[in-house]
Amino acid sequence: MSAANSVGTFDMRIYRARIPIAAAREERLHLTTAPSPMRGMERPSSKRMWARLLGRLAALAILAVAYSIAGKLGLRLAVVHASATAVWPPTGLALAALLVRGYRVWPSILLGAFLVNVTTAGSVGTSVGIAVGNTLEAILGAYLVRRFANGPRTLDRAQDIFKFALLAGVVSTTVSATFGVTSLALGGFASWSNYASIWLTWWLGDAAGALIVAPLLLLWSANRRVQWPRGQALEALIFVLCLVVVGQAVFGGWLPTDVHNHPLEFLCIPPLVWAAFRFGQREAATASVALSALALRGTLRGSGPFVRDTRNESLLLLQAFMATVAVTTMAICAVVAERRRAETQREAVIGELKDAVDNIKTLRGLLRICSCCNKICNEANAWVRLETYIEEHSEAAFTHGLCPECVKQQYANLHAGLAARRPELFG
């Protein structure tokens, strides 16, 4: 081989070796410059994350604003102290929010309570103490209800409702009253001599808010749809008219002046029982809140059976009555709902038993059977084997074998051997 040919061969080898190296470089360059599919997936996920975060922040802000507005409305009725009132709906709002949304909404309660009190009376320190007490009250109430009273479904059973009334309405509300009054007294904004009266007003206002407002919010958050047939919608309209008439007659001064302050509060119970039996818990809770609003309006105007010498005493008596009526109404609703569920289950069981009885295959009537081949005539006038007919008309199944007589007739040798070995089979 000449030198020129050797050089040419060597150059071709170098050229062939460079081709895969260049291809590998181009492939690496393409991999490094090509857009990663994960980057395109990160952008939508980050957008969803930010949208979710903004949604949660907006929900927390709305809850804080709602708490502040409800608190301001309640403090407009304060008598014994600017920060203590017998009407405090925010307790029910906070309790329902924690039961439905979870403990993560506690910052809204803390912020709302702080804004309400810092713009009303006291200092920043007392407002922080009151806000901490209100927040701990809601957290403790939600924890106790979740632990011992079936959580958000605490209104499903009567026994859980009474536990709810005790734990959320009586026990947990002492935390807010104690924190609040103690903070005001330590800050010099309340007298220690008035500690008991302020504490009682504070506690009863929170308890009434938990027992009247929280059930309404829990029930409507569980089911927001209103689906009534036409007849029930007409009945609901009549019920609303009756509720307004009763509320105004008892608390609104529609009766003559010599009887409108008589103890007629028992007239409020029949409409609520009507709602419990005919409409359900949600509507009954709504009626309780509406009746409480009518009663509060009439009592503040000096009309109704709970009017006393002082406004605070009148409001305390009214709130105690309405809280008791609300708990009783919810218990009646729970009993009615349990009875309806039991009736529904009973009807379902009865229906299943009827279906089972209908599906039982039985043999009835006169059956035609061949005396020679033992075939039987079915409903279609077709002659089928006896085994087939029985399997079609009963739950029985067949397995075939030989009886001792047939063994003796058809298989004499086998019969003799078996009789010698196992005489008990042919005894």
C-alpha positions as CSV (number, residue, x, y, z in Angstrom):
1,M,0.0,0.0,0.0
2,S,1.4,3.4,-0.9
3,A,1.9,6.3,1.5
4,A,-0.9,8.3,-0.2
5,N,-3.3,5.5,0.3
6,S,-2.3,5.1,3.9
7,V,-2.8,8.8,4.6
8,G,-6.2,8.7,2.9
9,T,-7.3,5.7,5.0
10,F,-6.2,7.4,8.1
11,D,-8.1,10.6,7.2
12,M,-11.3,8.6,6.6
13,R,-11.0,7.0,10.0
14,I,-10.6,10.4,11.6
15,Y,-13.6,11.7,9.6
16,R,-15.8,8.8,10.7
17,A,-14.8,9.2,14.3
18,R,-15.6,12.9,14.2
19,I,-19.2,12.3,13.0
20,P,-20.5,10.5,16.1
21,I,-18.6,13.0,18.3
22,A,-20.2,16.0,16.5
23,A,-23.7,14.3,16.7
24,A,-23.2,13.8,20.4
25,R,-22.3,17.4,20.9
26,E,-25.3,18.5,18.9
27,E,-27.6,16.2,21.0
28,R,-26.1,17.6,24.3
29,L,-26.6,21.2,23.0
30,H,-30.2,20.3,22.0
31,L,-30.9,18.9,25.5
32,T,-29.5,21.9,27.2
33,T,-31.3,24.5,25.1
34,A,-34.6,22.7,24.7
35,P,-37.4,24.0,27.0
36,S,-38.0,21.6,29.9
37,P,-41.5,20.3,30.1
38,M,-41.4,20.7,33.9
39,R,-41.0,24.4,33.5
40,G,-44.3,24.6,31.7
41,M,-45.9,22.6,34.5
42,E,-44.4,24.7,37.2
43,R,-46.1,27.9,36.0
44,P,-49.7,26.7,36.3
45,S,-49.0,25.0,39.6
46,S,-47.5,28.2,41.0
47,K,-50.4,30.2,39.7
48,R,-52.8,27.8,41.4
49,M,-50.9,28.0,44.6
50,W,-51.0,31.8,44.6
51,A,-54.7,31.8,43.7
52,R,-55.3,29.4,46.5
53,L,-53.3,31.5,48.9
54,L,-55.1,34.7,47.9
55,G,-58.4,32.9,48.3
56,R,-57.6,31.8,51.8
57,L,-56.4,35.3,52.8
58,A,-59.6,36.8,51.3
59,A,-61.7,34.3,53.4
60,L,-59.8,35.2,56.5
61,A,-60.2,38.9,55.8
62,I,-64.0,38.5,55.2
63,L,-64.3,36.5,58.5
64,A,-62.4,39.2,60.4
65,V,-64.6,42.0,58.9
66,A,-67.8,40.0,59.7
67,Y,-66.6,39.5,63.3
68,S,-65.8,43.2,63.7
69,I,-69.2,44.3,62.3
70,A,-71.1,41.8,64.4
71,G,-69.1,42.9,67.5
72,K,-69.7,46.6,66.9
73,L,-73.4,46.0,66.6
74,G,-73.4,44.0,69.8
75,L,-71.5,46.7,71.7
76,R,-74.0,49.3,70.8
77,L,-76.2,47.6,73.4
78,A,-73.6,47.7,76.1
79,V,-74.8,49.0,79.5
80,V,-72.6,48.0,82.4
81,H,-69.4,48.6,80.5
82,A,-68.5,49.7,77.0
83,S,-66.8,46.4,76.3
84,A,-69.5,44.1,77.9
85,T,-72.8,43.4,76.3
86,A,-75.6,40.9,76.8
87,V,-75.9,40.5,73.0
88,W,-72.7,39.1,71.4
89,P,-73.3,37.3,68.1
90,P,-69.5,37.0,67.2
91,T,-69.2,34.1,69.6
92,G,-71.5,32.0,67.4
93,L,-69.8,33.2,64.3
94,A,-66.3,32.3,65.6
95,L,-67.5,28.9,66.9
96,A,-69.2,28.0,63.6
97,A,-66.2,29.1,61.6
98,L,-63.8,26.9,63.6
99,L,-66.1,23.9,63.4
100,V,-66.6,24.3,59.6
101,R,-63.3,25.7,58.4
102,G,-60.9,24.3,61.0
103,Y,-58.5,25.8,63.5
104,R,-56.6,27.7,60.8
105,V,-59.1,30.6,60.9
106,W,-58.2,31.7,64.4
107,P,-56.1,34.7,63.2
108,S,-59.3,36.2,61.8
109,I,-61.0,35.9,65.2
110,L,-58.0,37.4,66.9
111,L,-57.8,40.3,64.5
112,G,-61.6,40.9,64.5
113,A,-61.8,40.9,68.3
114,F,-58.8,43.2,68.6
115,L,-60.3,45.7,66.1
116,V,-63.6,45.7,67.8
117,N,-62.2,46.5,71.3
118,V,-59.3,48.8,70.3
119,T,-61.9,51.1,68.6
120,T,-64.3,51.0,71.5
121,A,-62.7,51.4,74.9
122,G,-59.5,50.5,76.8
123,S,-56.0,50.4,75.5
124,V,-54.0,48.3,73.2
125,G,-53.0,46.0,76.0
126,T,-56.5,45.4,77.2
127,S,-57.7,45.0,73.6
128,V,-55.0,42.3,73.1
129,G,-56.1,40.5,76.3
130,I,-59.8,40.6,75.3
131,A,-58.9,39.4,71.8
132,V,-56.8,36.5,73.2
133,G,-59.7,35.5,75.5
134,N,-62.2,35.6,72.6
135,T,-59.9,33.5,70.4
136,L,-59.2,30.9,73.1
137,E,-62.9,30.7,73.9
138,A,-63.7,29.8,70.3
139,I,-60.8,27.4,70.0
140,L,-61.8,25.7,73.3
141,G,-65.4,25.5,72.3
142,A,-64.6,24.0,68.9
143,Y,-62.2,21.5,70.5
144,L,-64.7,20.3,73.1
145,V,-67.5,20.0,70.5
146,R,-65.3,18.0,68.2
147,R,-64.0,15.8,71.0
148,F,-67.3,15.1,72.9
149,A,-70.3,16.3,70.8
150,N,-69.8,15.0,67.2
151,G,-68.1,18.1,65.8
152,P,-69.8,19.9,63.0
153,R,-72.6,17.3,63.1
154,T,-73.4,18.1,66.7
155,L,-77.0,19.0,65.8
156,D,-77.9,15.6,64.4
157,R,-78.7,14.0,67.8
158,A,-80.5,15.3,70.8
159,Q,-77.8,14.1,73.2
160,D,-75.1,15.9,71.2
161,I,-77.1,19.1,71.3
162,F,-77.2,19.1,75.0
163,K,-73.5,18.4,75.1
164,F,-73.0,21.3,72.7
165,A,-75.1,23.6,74.9
166,L,-73.0,22.6,78.0
167,L,-69.5,22.7,76.4
168,A,-69.8,25.5,73.9
169,G,-72.5,27.6,75.6
170,V,-71.6,27.3,79.3
171,V,-68.0,26.1,79.7
172,S,-65.9,27.7,77.0
173,T,-67.6,31.1,77.3
174,T,-66.2,31.5,80.8
175,V,-62.7,31.9,79.2
176,S,-63.6,35.0,77.3
177,A,-65.5,36.6,80.2
178,T,-62.6,35.9,82.6
179,F,-59.9,37.2,80.2
180,G,-61.9,40.2,79.2
181,V,-63.0,41.5,82.6
182,T,-59.7,40.8,84.2
183,S,-57.9,42.7,81.4
184,L,-60.1,45.7,81.9
185,A,-59.8,45.6,85.7
186,L,-56.0,45.3,85.5
187,G,-55.8,48.1,83.0
188,G,-57.8,50.3,85.2
189,F,-60.8,50.6,82.8
190,A,-63.2,48.6,85.0
191,S,-63.8,48.7,88.7
192,W,-63.1,45.5,90.7
193,S,-66.3,46.1,92.6
194,N,-68.3,45.7,89.3
195,Y,-66.3,42.6,88.3
196,A,-69.2,40.2,89.0
197,S,-71.9,42.1,87.1
198,I,-69.6,42.8,84.1
199,W,-68.5,39.1,84.1
200,L,-72.1,37.8,84.2
201,T,-73.2,40.1,81.4
202,W,-70.1,39.1,79.3
203,W,-70.6,35.4,79.9
204,L,-74.4,35.4,79.2
205,G,-73.9,37.4,76.0
206,D,-71.3,35.0,74.7
207,A,-73.4,31.9,75.7
208,A,-76.5,33.2,74.0
209,G,-74.5,34.0,70.9
210,A,-73.1,30.5,70.8
211,L,-76.5,28.8,71.3
212,I,-78.5,31.0,69.0
213,V,-76.2,32.0,66.2
214,A,-73.9,29.0,65.8
215,P,-76.6,26.5,65.0
216,L,-77.9,28.7,62.3
217,L,-74.5,29.0,60.6
218,L,-73.7,25.3,61.0
219,L,-77.0,24.2,59.4
220,W,-76.9,26.6,56.5
221,S,-73.2,25.8,55.8
222,A,-74.1,22.1,55.6
223,N,-77.0,22.7,53.2
224,R,-77.6,25.9,51.3
225,R,-80.2,24.7,48.9
226,V,-83.9,25.5,49.5
227,Q,-86.0,22.8,47.7
228,W,-89.6,23.0,48.7
229,P,-92.6,21.8,46.8
230,R,-95.3,24.3,46.0
231,G,-97.5,23.3,48.9
232,Q,-94.7,23.5,51.4
233,A,-93.7,26.9,50.1
234,L,-97.2,28.2,50.7
235,E,-97.1,26.7,54.2
236,A,-93.7,28.5,54.8
237,L,-95.2,31.8,53.9
238,I,-98.1,31.2,56.3
239,F,-95.6,30.2,58.9
240,V,-93.5,33.4,58.5
241,L,-96.7,35.5,58.9
242,C,-97.6,33.6,62.0
243,L,-94.1,34.0,63.4
244,V,-94.2,37.8,62.9
245,V,-97.7,38.1,64.4
246,V,-96.7,36.1,67.5
247,G,-93.4,38.0,67.8
248,Q,-95.1,41.4,67.6
249,A,-97.9,40.3,69.8
250,V,-95.5,39.2,72.6
251,F,-92.7,41.7,72.2
252,G,-93.9,44.4,69.8
253,G,-96.8,45.9,71.7
254,W,-99.6,44.8,69.3
255,L,-101.7,43.8,72.2
256,P,-103.6,46.4,74.4
257,T,-101.4,48.4,76.8
258,D,-102.7,46.6,79.9
259,V,-101.6,43.2,78.7
260,H,-98.6,43.6,76.4
261,N,-96.1,43.3,79.3
262,H,-97.8,40.2,80.8
263,P,-95.8,36.9,80.8
264,L,-96.9,35.7,77.3
265,E,-93.5,34.4,76.2
266,F,-94.8,30.9,76.1
267,L,-96.6,31.9,72.9
268,C,-93.3,31.8,71.1
269,I,-92.9,28.1,71.5
270,P,-95.7,26.7,69.2
271,P,-94.3,28.4,66.0
272,L,-90.9,27.0,66.7
273,V,-92.3,23.5,67.3
274,W,-94.3,23.9,64.0
275,A,-91.0,24.7,62.2
276,A,-89.3,21.7,63.8
277,F,-92.0,19.2,62.7
278,R,-92.8,20.6,59.3
279,F,-89.6,22.1,57.9
280,G,-86.5,20.9,59.8
281,Q,-83.6,22.0,61.8
282,R,-82.3,24.7,59.4
283,E,-85.6,26.5,59.1
284,A,-86.2,26.1,62.9
285,A,-82.9,27.7,63.6
286,T,-83.7,30.5,61.2
287,A,-87.0,31.0,63.0
288,S,-85.2,31.1,66.4
289,V,-82.9,33.9,65.2
290,A,-85.7,35.8,63.6
291,L,-87.8,35.6,66.7
292,S,-84.8,36.7,68.8
293,A,-84.4,39.7,66.6
294,L,-88.1,40.6,67.1
295,A,-87.8,40.1,70.8
296,L,-84.7,42.2,71.1
297,R,-86.3,45.0,69.1
298,G,-89.4,45.0,71.3
299,T,-87.5,44.7,74.5
300,L,-85.3,47.7,73.7
301,R,-88.4,49.7,73.0
302,G,-89.8,48.8,76.4
303,S,-92.3,46.3,75.3
304,G,-92.6,42.6,76.2
305,P,-92.5,40.3,79.3
306,F,-88.8,40.8,80.0
307,V,-88.8,44.6,80.4
308,R,-87.3,45.6,83.8
309,D,-86.0,48.7,85.4
310,T,-82.7,48.6,83.7
311,R,-81.9,47.8,80.1
312,N,-79.1,45.4,81.0
313,E,-81.4,43.3,83.3
314,S,-84.0,43.2,80.5
315,L,-81.5,42.0,78.0
316,L,-80.1,39.4,80.3
317,L,-83.5,37.9,81.0
318,L,-84.4,38.0,77.3
319,Q,-81.1,36.3,76.2
320,A,-81.5,33.6,78.8
321,F,-85.0,32.8,77.6
322,M,-84.1,32.9,73.9
323,A,-81.0,30.7,74.4
324,T,-83.1,28.1,76.3
325,V,-85.8,28.2,73.6
326,A,-83.2,27.8,70.9
327,V,-81.6,24.7,72.5
328,T,-85.0,23.1,73.2
329,T,-86.1,23.7,69.6
330,M,-82.9,22.2,68.2
331,A,-83.4,19.2,70.5
332,I,-86.9,18.7,69.2
333,C,-85.7,19.0,65.6
334,A,-83.0,16.4,66.3
335,V,-85.6,14.0,67.8
336,V,-87.9,14.5,64.8
337,A,-85.0,14.0,62.3
338,E,-83.9,10.8,64.1
339,R,-87.5,9.5,63.9
340,R,-87.7,10.3,60.2
341,R,-84.4,8.5,59.6
342,A,-85.6,5.5,61.6
343,E,-88.8,5.4,59.6
344,T,-86.8,5.7,56.3
345,Q,-84.6,2.8,57.4
346,R,-87.6,0.8,58.4
347,E,-89.3,1.4,55.1
348,A,-86.1,0.4,53.3
349,V,-85.8,-2.9,55.3
350,I,-89.5,-3.6,54.7
351,G,-89.0,-3.0,51.0
352,E,-86.0,-5.3,50.9
353,L,-87.9,-8.1,52.7
354,K,-90.8,-7.7,50.2
355,D,-88.4,-8.0,47.3
356,A,-86.9,-11.1,48.9
357,V,-90.2,-12.7,49.4
358,D,-91.2,-11.9,45.8
359,N,-88.0,-13.4,44.5
360,I,-88.4,-16.6,46.4
361,K,-89.0,-19.4,43.9
362,T,-91.9,-21.7,44.9
363,L,-93.8,-24.6,43.4
364,R,-97.5,-24.3,43.3
365,G,-100.5,-25.9,41.6
366,L,-100.9,-29.2,39.7
367,L,-97.8,-30.4,38.0
368,R,-97.9,-32.8,35.0
369,I,-95.2,-35.4,35.1
370,C,-94.6,-38.3,32.7
371,S,-94.9,-41.7,34.4
372,C,-92.5,-43.3,32.0
373,C,-89.5,-40.9,31.6
374,N,-90.3,-38.7,34.6
375,K,-90.2,-35.5,32.5
376,I,-92.4,-32.6,33.7
377,C,-94.4,-30.1,31.7
378,N,-93.4,-26.5,32.4
379,E,-95.3,-23.2,31.8
380,A,-94.4,-23.1,28.1
381,N,-95.9,-26.6,27.7
382,A,-92.5,-28.0,27.1
383,W,-91.4,-31.3,28.6
384,V,-88.2,-31.0,30.5
385,R,-86.2,-33.1,32.9
386,L,-87.4,-33.1,36.4
387,E,-84.1,-31.8,37.7
388,T,-84.2,-28.8,35.3
389,Y,-87.7,-27.9,36.3
390,I,-86.9,-28.0,40.0
391,E,-83.7,-25.9,39.6
392,E,-85.7,-23.3,37.6
393,H,-88.4,-23.0,40.3
394,S,-86.4,-23.3,43.5
395,E,-83.1,-22.6,45.0
396,A,-82.1,-26.3,44.9
397,A,-79.2,-27.8,43.0
398,F,-78.6,-31.4,42.0
399,T,-75.7,-33.7,42.1
400,H,-76.0,-37.2,40.6
401,G,-75.1,-40.6,42.1
402,L,-76.4,-44.2,42.5
403,C,-78.7,-45.5,45.2
404,P,-77.9,-48.9,46.8
405,E,-80.6,-50.7,44.8
406,C,-79.3,-49.5,41.5
407,V,-75.8,-50.4,42.4
408,K,-77.0,-53.9,43.2
409,Q,-78.9,-54.3,40.0
410,Q,-76.4,-52.6,37.6
411,Y,-73.1,-53.4,39.2
412,A,-73.5,-56.7,41.0
413,N,-69.7,-57.4,41.5
414,L,-69.1,-53.9,42.8
415,H,-72.1,-54.3,45.1
416,A,-70.8,-57.6,46.5
417,G,-67.3,-56.1,47.1
418,L,-68.7,-53.0,48.9
419,A,-71.2,-55.1,50.9
420,A,-68.3,-57.2,52.2
421,R,-66.1,-54.3,53.1
422,R,-68.7,-51.7,54.1
423,P,-71.9,-53.5,55.2
424,E,-73.2,-50.4,56.9
425,L,-73.8,-48.8,53.5
426,F,-76.4,-51.3,52.6
427,G,-77.8,-52.2,55.9
